[in-house]
């Protein structure tokens, strides 16, 4: 699955019908519209926390590069895949495309 480009992409929005709870270092998401639970590992949990803080994609990217030992190219790819999967599951609104349609 190909993820969206991060640079210049619109930030996805967490819908109001998605609940988030942290249990230890992992998170559980509940989509109230579907009644389906989703689990996140520690890295996914941190991404979700950063998104919920309204940091925008560049803020998420910068924080992740600072907090984790990861190459920027790898982070771009993995973050793109994560966001695309969350949109596909109805846990985020937005397609990650840029404002100019790219």
N, C-alpha and C positions, 0 to 999 in steps of 0.2 A: 504494500500500500504506500503510495507516494504522499508525503506530507506537504503542507504549504510552506512557501518560503517565509522566513521570519522577518527579514529586513523589509520594511515598508508595508508589512501586512497589517490588516486591521486586527485589533484584539478581539478575541471571542468573548462573549458575555455569558455568565452563568445564569441560566433561567431561574426564576423564582420558585419553580416547582422541583428544583433539585436541592436536596438536603445533604449536608456534609458533616461528618463527625470523625474525629481522630481517636483511634484506639491504639495506644502505645505509639509506634512510629508509622503506623499504617492508617489508612482512611477508608471509610465506607461512604459511598454515595448512594442516595435513594432518589430515583426518578419517580416522583409522585404521579406523573402522567401515565407511566407504564407499570408502576409497582415493582420495578426491577431494581435490585441492589447490585452495586458494582464495587469491587475492592481496588484500592490503589496501594502499591508498595511505597516505601519511604521516599523514593525519588518522585514518583507521581504525586504523592501527598504534598511534597514541597512545591511542585509546580502549581498544584491546585491552590495552595495557600497564597502563593505569589499572585496568581490570577485573581483571587478573591480580594486581594488588597488593592486592586485597580492599578497595578504596576504597568500594564501594557506589555506587549510582547518584548519590546527592547528591555524593559525593566526586569522581566522574568529572565531573559537571556543573560543580562549582566549579572544578576544575583546568582544564577546557576553557575556561571563561569567562575565567580568568586568563591562559591561554597563547595564546588565539586571539582575534582581533578579530571577534567574532560577537555578534549580538543574542541575548538569552536565549530569545526565542520561536523564533528560527531554530534555535538549538542544541537546544532541546527537540524540535522536529519532526525534525531530522536525526538526532539521537541515537536517538529512538524508531524511526525507519525502519531505521537501522543495526542496532539490537538485534533488531528483528522479523525482518530478513533473516538474521541470524546464527542465530536460533532456528530459522527455517524450514529453513536448510541443515544443521541438526544440529550447529552449532558452539558453541552455548550451550544450556544447560538452563534452562528457565524461560520463562514467557510474558509477564513484565513487568507482570502484573496486580497490583493492590494486595492486601494481606493480607486486606482485607474483601471481596474478590471483584469489585471495580470494575474 
